[in-house]
Amino acid sequence: MKNRWISRLLGIALTSLGVAAGPAKADKPVELTFSAWIPQTHVLVANFMKPWAKEVEQATEGRVKINFLTKAATNPVGHLDAVRNGLVDLAFISYSYYPGNFDLMKFAMLPFSGNSAESTSLAAWDIYSKYLQDAKEHRGIKLLGIYGHGPGSVYTTEKQVQNIADFDGLKLRIGGGMQADLSKALNVNAVVKPASESYELLSTGVVDGVLFPPESVVSFRLDSVVKHATVFPGGLYADLHGIIMNPGAFDRLSEKDREIVMGLSGEHIARMGGKAWGDADVAALKTLQASHVQFHPASKELIAAVKERTASFEQTWLAAAKAKGIDGPAVLAEFRADLKARESGQ
């Protein structure tokens, strides 16, 4: 009887302590760092990456929070290793900055590929997820999604590019990758520098021009220094970016939240990133026209000459695909059909 009475007193005491302490506190959110090497005001950060991060936070009911660093953790090229080594949890990379590392990703960067950033992004993700992800080019990182920009053109300060000979010795800032291949084929005097240094290079006369989509010309304040743009159907080149994550950081999330993050990745990232870049292209074209930049459609002769000079690009990609056991011709045919259907609104 005495033991029963003591047990009751202990139970009442413990219950009282529980009421006094209140409900148990929820687990702290998993906080992830995101490093972007472009300004926080850039359209890709302001209109795509930050809204995407907010979607993740809301969908996980605050259990996952993505914090953007106020200053980039390293230089643009260094972000691949920064994520791989866990210096930051998330970042974006431009595949053009890593020659020899992501050769298969060039399928969506070939000259004359696409006319729309959103269509290119979505078609590129379709092809990557179906045919290329097993090639494991993204070793040591977790790829959440890819997206691309609109058709790239050549923008110059003084000399207008009218024929193939005008490329000979033309000093252009490039970022590597497909731009480097293109510059070599066109006999351009290439200056490999990050996009963020373009204004200084152009304004001081170090280079004669750049290879960029419209958005980038305006984002990097080049509308005040360039005077000419030579444009090609489907673009002279394209570029893809990847949103990458440290695998260890991904594993820190609960299984439920990992599923939520992946549900907001892939095609969702391709659509968001492509639309943000495409909308910015449209706005940038208006700004460039208001700044009296002269747009020159490439002549049939110039287009034919560029196609002849760059014909080997596709063959090189096909050889790389074959070495990985991928049916390259079928992949390119499907990519181009997908692009055509999307661009025609089908």
C-alpha positions as CSV (number, residue, x, y, z in Angstrom):
1,M,0.0,0.0,0.0
2,K,2.8,2.4,0.9
3,N,4.6,1.6,-2.3
4,R,1.5,2.3,-4.3
5,W,1.0,5.6,-2.6
6,I,4.6,6.7,-3.3
7,S,4.2,5.7,-7.0
8,R,1.1,7.9,-7.2
9,L,2.9,10.9,-5.7
10,L,5.8,10.4,-8.1
11,G,3.3,10.2,-11.1
12,I,1.6,13.4,-10.0
13,A,4.9,15.2,-9.6
14,L,6.2,14.1,-13.0
15,T,3.0,15.2,-14.6
16,S,3.2,18.6,-12.9
17,L,6.8,19.0,-14.1
18,G,5.6,18.2,-17.7
19,V,2.9,20.8,-17.6
20,A,5.3,23.4,-16.2
21,A,7.9,22.7,-18.9
22,G,5.3,22.9,-21.7
23,P,5.3,20.9,-24.9
24,A,8.6,19.6,-26.3
25,K,10.4,22.0,-28.6
26,A,10.4,21.1,-32.3
27,D,13.7,20.0,-33.8
28,K,15.9,22.8,-35.2
29,P,15.7,23.2,-39.0
30,V,18.5,21.8,-41.1
31,E,20.2,25.0,-42.3
32,L,22.0,24.8,-45.7
33,T,24.4,27.3,-47.2
34,F,24.1,28.4,-50.9
35,S,27.0,30.2,-52.5
36,A,26.3,32.2,-55.7
37,W,29.2,33.8,-57.6
38,I,27.0,36.4,-59.3
39,P,25.4,39.4,-57.6
40,Q,22.4,38.8,-55.3
41,T,20.4,41.1,-57.6
42,H,21.2,39.0,-60.7
43,V,18.0,37.6,-62.3
44,L,19.1,34.0,-61.7
45,V,19.5,34.6,-57.9
46,A,16.6,37.0,-57.4
47,N,14.0,35.4,-59.7
48,F,15.0,31.8,-59.6
49,M,17.4,30.5,-56.9
50,K,16.0,32.4,-53.9
51,P,12.3,31.7,-54.9
52,W,13.3,28.0,-55.3
53,A,14.9,28.0,-51.8
54,K,11.8,29.6,-50.4
55,E,9.7,26.8,-52.0
56,V,11.9,24.2,-50.3
57,E,11.5,25.9,-46.9
58,Q,7.7,26.2,-47.3
59,A,7.2,22.7,-48.6
60,T,9.2,21.2,-45.7
61,E,7.3,23.4,-43.2
62,G,10.5,25.1,-42.2
63,R,12.5,22.0,-41.5
64,V,14.9,22.9,-44.3
65,K,16.2,26.4,-44.6
66,I,18.6,27.5,-47.4
67,N,20.7,30.6,-46.5
68,F,22.5,32.5,-49.3
69,L,26.0,33.7,-48.4
70,T,26.4,37.4,-48.7
71,K,29.8,36.8,-50.4
72,A,30.7,34.0,-52.7
73,A,32.7,31.3,-51.0
74,T,35.3,31.2,-53.8
75,N,35.8,32.2,-57.4
76,P,33.3,31.0,-60.1
77,V,35.3,27.9,-61.1
78,G,36.0,26.9,-57.5
79,H,32.3,26.3,-56.7
80,L,32.4,22.7,-58.0
81,D,35.1,21.8,-55.4
82,A,33.5,23.9,-52.8
83,V,30.4,21.8,-52.9
84,R,32.3,18.5,-53.4
85,N,34.4,19.2,-50.3
86,G,31.6,20.5,-48.2
87,L,32.8,24.1,-47.9
88,V,29.2,25.0,-48.9
89,D,26.1,22.9,-49.2
90,L,24.7,24.2,-52.5
91,A,25.8,26.2,-55.5
92,F,25.4,26.6,-59.2
93,I,28.0,25.8,-61.8
94,S,28.5,26.8,-65.4
95,Y,29.5,23.7,-67.3
96,S,31.6,25.8,-69.7
97,Y,34.0,26.5,-66.9
98,Y,35.2,22.8,-66.6
99,P,36.6,21.7,-69.9
100,G,37.0,17.9,-70.1
101,N,34.9,17.2,-67.0
102,F,31.3,17.4,-68.4
103,D,31.8,16.6,-72.1
104,L,28.4,14.8,-72.4
105,M,26.6,18.0,-71.3
106,K,27.6,19.7,-74.6
107,F,24.7,18.0,-76.4
108,A,22.6,21.1,-75.5
109,M,25.3,23.6,-76.2
110,L,26.0,22.9,-79.9
111,P,25.7,25.8,-82.3
112,F,22.2,26.4,-83.7
113,S,20.6,24.3,-81.0
114,G,17.7,26.4,-79.6
115,N,15.8,29.6,-79.6
116,S,14.3,29.6,-76.1
117,A,15.9,29.3,-72.7
118,E,12.9,27.5,-71.1
119,S,12.5,25.1,-74.0
120,T,16.3,24.3,-74.0
121,S,16.3,23.8,-70.3
122,L,13.3,21.4,-70.3
123,A,14.5,19.4,-73.3
124,A,18.0,19.2,-71.8
125,W,16.7,17.8,-68.5
126,D,14.5,15.3,-70.4
127,I,17.6,14.0,-72.3
128,Y,19.9,14.1,-69.3
129,S,17.6,12.2,-67.0
130,K,16.7,9.5,-69.6
131,Y,20.1,8.9,-71.2
132,L,23.1,10.6,-69.5
133,Q,22.9,10.5,-65.8
134,D,24.2,6.9,-65.6
135,A,27.4,8.1,-67.2
136,K,28.3,9.6,-63.7
137,E,30.0,12.8,-64.8
138,H,28.8,14.4,-61.6
139,R,30.9,12.3,-59.3
140,G,31.2,13.6,-55.7
141,I,28.2,16.0,-56.0
142,K,24.5,15.6,-56.2
143,L,22.9,17.2,-59.3
144,L,19.5,18.6,-58.4
145,G,18.8,20.1,-61.8
146,I,20.0,21.8,-65.0
147,Y,18.9,24.9,-66.9
148,G,20.3,26.8,-69.8
149,H,20.3,30.3,-71.4
150,G,18.8,31.5,-74.7
151,P,20.7,31.7,-78.0
152,G,24.2,33.2,-77.7
153,S,25.4,35.8,-80.1
154,V,28.6,37.8,-80.7
155,Y,28.5,41.3,-79.2
156,T,31.2,43.8,-80.2
157,T,32.2,47.3,-79.3
158,E,33.3,48.6,-82.7
159,K,33.8,46.0,-85.4
160,Q,30.7,44.4,-86.8
161,V,30.9,40.7,-87.6
162,Q,29.5,40.4,-91.2
163,N,31.4,37.5,-92.7
164,I,33.6,34.6,-91.5
165,A,36.8,36.5,-92.0
166,D,35.7,39.1,-89.4
167,F,36.2,36.5,-86.7
168,D,39.8,36.1,-87.6
169,G,41.9,37.5,-84.7
170,L,38.8,39.1,-83.1
171,K,39.5,39.4,-79.3
172,L,36.6,37.9,-77.4
173,R,36.1,37.2,-73.8
174,I,35.0,33.6,-73.3
175,G,34.2,31.3,-70.4
176,G,35.5,28.0,-71.8
177,G,33.7,24.9,-72.8
178,M,31.7,25.3,-76.0
179,Q,32.8,28.9,-76.3
180,A,36.4,27.7,-76.3
181,D,35.6,25.2,-79.0
182,L,33.8,27.8,-81.1
183,S,36.6,30.4,-80.7
184,K,39.2,27.9,-81.9
185,A,37.1,26.9,-84.9
186,L,36.5,30.5,-85.9
187,N,40.1,31.5,-85.3
188,V,39.2,34.0,-82.6
189,N,41.7,35.5,-80.2
190,A,40.1,34.1,-77.0
191,V,40.5,35.7,-73.5
192,V,39.3,33.2,-70.9
193,K,37.9,35.2,-68.0
194,P,34.8,34.9,-65.7
195,A,31.7,36.7,-66.9
196,S,31.9,39.1,-64.0
197,E,35.1,40.7,-65.5
198,S,33.5,41.4,-68.9
199,Y,32.8,45.1,-68.4
200,E,36.3,45.9,-67.4
201,L,37.7,43.9,-70.3
202,L,35.4,45.6,-72.8
203,S,35.5,49.2,-71.4
204,T,39.3,49.2,-71.3
205,G,39.7,47.8,-74.8
206,V,41.3,44.5,-73.7
207,V,38.8,42.6,-75.8
208,D,36.7,43.5,-78.8
209,G,33.6,41.7,-77.7
210,V,31.9,38.8,-75.9
211,L,29.8,35.7,-76.6
212,F,26.7,36.1,-74.5
213,P,22.9,35.7,-74.6
214,P,21.0,39.1,-74.3
215,E,20.4,38.8,-70.6
216,S,24.1,38.5,-69.7
217,V,25.0,41.6,-71.8
218,V,22.6,43.7,-69.7
219,S,23.3,41.9,-66.4
220,F,27.0,42.7,-66.6
221,R,26.3,46.3,-67.7
222,L,27.7,45.9,-71.2
223,D,24.8,47.7,-72.9
224,S,26.7,50.9,-72.4
225,V,29.8,49.7,-74.3
226,V,28.7,47.2,-77.0
227,K,27.4,48.6,-80.3
228,H,26.8,45.6,-82.5
229,A,25.2,42.2,-82.2
230,T,25.4,39.5,-84.8
231,V,22.7,36.9,-84.2
232,F,22.2,33.4,-85.5
233,P,19.1,31.2,-85.7
234,G,19.2,28.8,-82.8
235,G,22.2,30.7,-81.4
236,L,25.9,30.7,-82.1
237,Y,26.2,28.6,-78.9
238,A,24.5,27.8,-75.7
239,D,25.4,27.1,-72.1
240,L,24.0,24.9,-69.3
241,H,24.2,25.5,-65.5
242,G,23.7,22.9,-62.8
243,I,22.3,23.3,-59.3
244,I,24.5,21.0,-57.3
245,M,24.5,19.8,-53.6
246,N,26.9,18.2,-51.3
247,P,25.9,14.6,-50.8
248,G,26.6,14.7,-47.1
249,A,24.3,17.8,-46.8
250,F,21.6,16.0,-48.7
251,D,21.9,13.0,-46.3
252,R,21.4,15.3,-43.3
253,L,17.8,15.7,-44.4
254,S,15.1,13.4,-43.2
255,E,13.8,10.9,-45.7
256,K,10.6,12.8,-46.0
257,D,12.5,16.1,-46.7
258,R,14.8,14.4,-49.2
259,E,11.8,13.4,-51.2
260,I,10.4,16.9,-51.0
261,V,13.6,18.5,-52.2
262,M,13.8,16.0,-55.1
263,G,10.2,16.7,-56.0
264,L,11.2,20.4,-56.4
265,S,14.3,19.5,-58.4
266,G,14.7,18.0,-61.9
267,E,12.1,19.3,-64.3
268,H,10.9,21.9,-61.8
269,I,14.4,23.5,-61.6
270,A,14.7,23.4,-65.4
271,R,11.4,25.2,-65.8
272,M,12.1,27.8,-63.2
273,G,15.6,28.5,-64.3
274,G,14.8,28.5,-68.0
275,K,11.8,30.8,-67.5
276,A,13.8,33.2,-65.4
277,W,16.6,33.4,-68.0
278,G,14.2,33.5,-70.9
279,D,12.1,36.4,-69.4
280,A,15.3,38.2,-68.7
281,D,16.4,37.8,-72.4
282,V,13.1,39.4,-73.5
283,A,13.6,42.4,-71.1
284,A,17.3,42.7,-72.1
285,L,16.5,42.9,-75.8
286,K,14.4,46.0,-75.1
287,T,17.2,47.5,-73.0
288,L,19.7,46.9,-75.8
289,Q,17.5,48.3,-78.4
290,A,16.9,51.4,-76.2
291,S,20.7,51.7,-75.9
292,H,20.9,51.7,-79.7
293,V,22.8,48.4,-80.0
294,Q,22.5,47.4,-83.7
295,F,21.3,43.9,-84.3
296,H,22.5,42.2,-87.5
297,P,21.0,38.9,-88.6
298,A,23.8,36.6,-89.8
299,S,23.7,36.2,-93.6
300,K,23.1,32.8,-95.2
301,E,26.8,32.8,-96.3
302,L,28.0,33.5,-92.7
303,I,25.7,30.8,-91.3
304,A,26.9,28.3,-93.8
305,A,30.5,29.1,-93.1
306,V,30.1,28.7,-89.3
307,K,28.3,25.4,-89.8
308,E,31.2,24.2,-91.9
309,R,33.7,25.3,-89.3
310,T,31.8,23.7,-86.4
311,A,30.6,20.5,-88.0
312,S,33.2,18.5,-86.1
313,F,31.6,19.5,-82.7
314,E,28.8,17.1,-83.2
315,Q,31.1,14.3,-84.3
316,T,33.2,14.8,-81.2
317,W,30.2,14.6,-79.0
318,L,29.0,11.5,-80.7
319,A,32.4,9.8,-80.2
320,A,32.2,10.7,-76.4
321,A,28.7,9.3,-76.2
322,K,29.7,6.1,-78.0
323,A,32.6,5.6,-75.5
324,K,30.0,5.7,-72.7
325,G,27.7,3.2,-74.5
326,I,25.2,5.9,-75.4
327,D,23.3,5.9,-78.7
328,G,24.4,9.4,-79.6
329,P,22.5,9.9,-82.9
330,A,19.2,8.8,-81.3
331,V,19.8,11.1,-78.3
332,L,20.5,14.2,-80.5
333,A,17.5,13.4,-82.7
334,E,15.2,13.1,-79.7
335,F,16.7,16.3,-78.2
336,R,16.1,18.3,-81.4
337,A,12.6,16.9,-81.9
338,D,11.8,17.8,-78.2
339,L,13.1,21.3,-78.7
340,K,11.2,21.8,-81.9
341,A,8.0,20.7,-80.3
342,R,8.4,22.9,-77.3
343,E,9.3,26.0,-79.4
344,S,6.3,25.5,-81.5
345,G,4.1,25.3,-78.4
346,Q,3.2,21.6,-78.8
